[in-house]
Amino acid sequence: MGISVSAALSTASLSLAAANSSSTSAAAHNPQPTTTRTADTVELSASQQVYQLYNQGQSVTQISTSLSLPVAIVNTYLGITSGAG
């Protein structure tokens, strides 16, 4: 009483194929809602961006240029006042 390896493999393959086709057809009849997972992102306000760039060592002029803000606004966000007055 022996069992053929090729027969055992072909039987296992048929069982696996049947299981895959039944799960595929079940999924086709009961579609699940798809959700796209994205990384969490935080949108910083202009003043928060100014603080972050300043703390990273950028000058007021560099910050003004990179954020397309007037130098006066960057100074205001940083609490920098001019000596005139």
C-alpha positions as CSV (number, residue, x, y, z in Angstrom):
1,M,0.0,0.0,0.0
2,G,1.9,3.0,-1.3
3,I,1.0,6.5,-2.1
4,S,2.3,8.3,-5.1
5,V,4.0,11.7,-4.4
6,S,2.8,13.1,-7.7
7,A,-0.8,12.1,-6.9
8,A,-0.6,13.6,-3.4
9,L,0.7,16.9,-4.9
10,S,-1.9,17.1,-7.6
11,T,-4.6,16.4,-5.1
12,A,-3.2,19.2,-2.8
13,S,-3.0,21.5,-5.8
14,L,-6.6,20.9,-6.7
15,S,-7.7,21.5,-3.1
16,L,-5.8,24.7,-3.0
17,A,-7.1,25.9,-6.4
18,A,-10.7,25.1,-5.2
19,A,-10.2,27.1,-2.0
20,N,-8.8,30.1,-3.9
21,S,-11.6,30.1,-6.4
22,S,-14.2,29.9,-3.8
23,S,-12.7,32.8,-1.8
24,T,-12.3,34.8,-4.9
25,S,-15.9,34.3,-6.0
26,A,-17.0,35.2,-2.4
27,A,-15.1,38.4,-2.5
28,A,-16.6,39.3,-5.9
29,H,-20.1,38.9,-4.5
30,N,-19.4,40.7,-1.2
31,P,-17.1,43.6,-2.1
32,Q,-15.4,45.2,0.9
33,P,-15.0,49.0,1.1
34,T,-11.6,50.0,0.2
35,T,-9.7,52.4,2.4
36,T,-6.5,54.1,1.4
37,R,-4.2,54.4,4.3
38,T,-1.9,57.3,4.1
39,A,0.7,58.5,6.5
40,D,-0.5,61.0,9.1
41,T,0.3,64.5,8.1
42,V,0.1,67.8,9.9
43,E,-0.3,71.0,8.1
44,L,1.6,73.8,9.9
45,S,0.4,77.5,9.8
46,A,2.7,80.1,8.3
47,S,3.8,81.2,11.7
48,Q,4.6,77.7,12.9
49,Q,6.6,77.1,9.7
50,V,8.6,80.3,10.4
51,Y,9.3,79.2,14.0
52,Q,10.4,75.7,12.7
53,L,12.7,77.1,10.1
54,Y,14.2,79.7,12.5
55,N,14.9,77.0,15.1
56,Q,16.6,75.0,12.4
57,G,19.0,77.9,11.9
58,Q,17.7,79.7,8.8
59,S,17.9,83.4,8.7
60,V,14.9,85.7,8.4
61,T,15.8,86.4,4.8
62,Q,16.0,82.7,3.9
63,I,12.7,82.0,5.7
64,S,11.1,84.9,3.9
65,T,12.3,83.6,0.5
66,S,11.4,79.9,1.1
67,L,7.9,80.7,2.4
68,S,7.2,83.6,0.0
69,L,6.5,85.9,2.9
70,P,7.6,89.5,3.4
71,V,10.5,90.0,5.8
72,A,8.3,92.2,8.0
73,I,5.8,89.3,8.4
74,V,8.6,86.9,9.3
75,N,9.9,89.4,11.9
76,T,6.4,89.8,13.3
77,Y,6.0,86.0,13.7
78,L,9.3,85.9,15.5
79,G,8.6,88.9,17.7
80,I,11.5,90.8,16.2
81,T,10.9,94.6,16.2
82,S,12.9,97.2,14.4
83,G,15.1,99.6,16.4
84,A,13.3,102.6,15.0
85,G,10.5,104.1,17.0
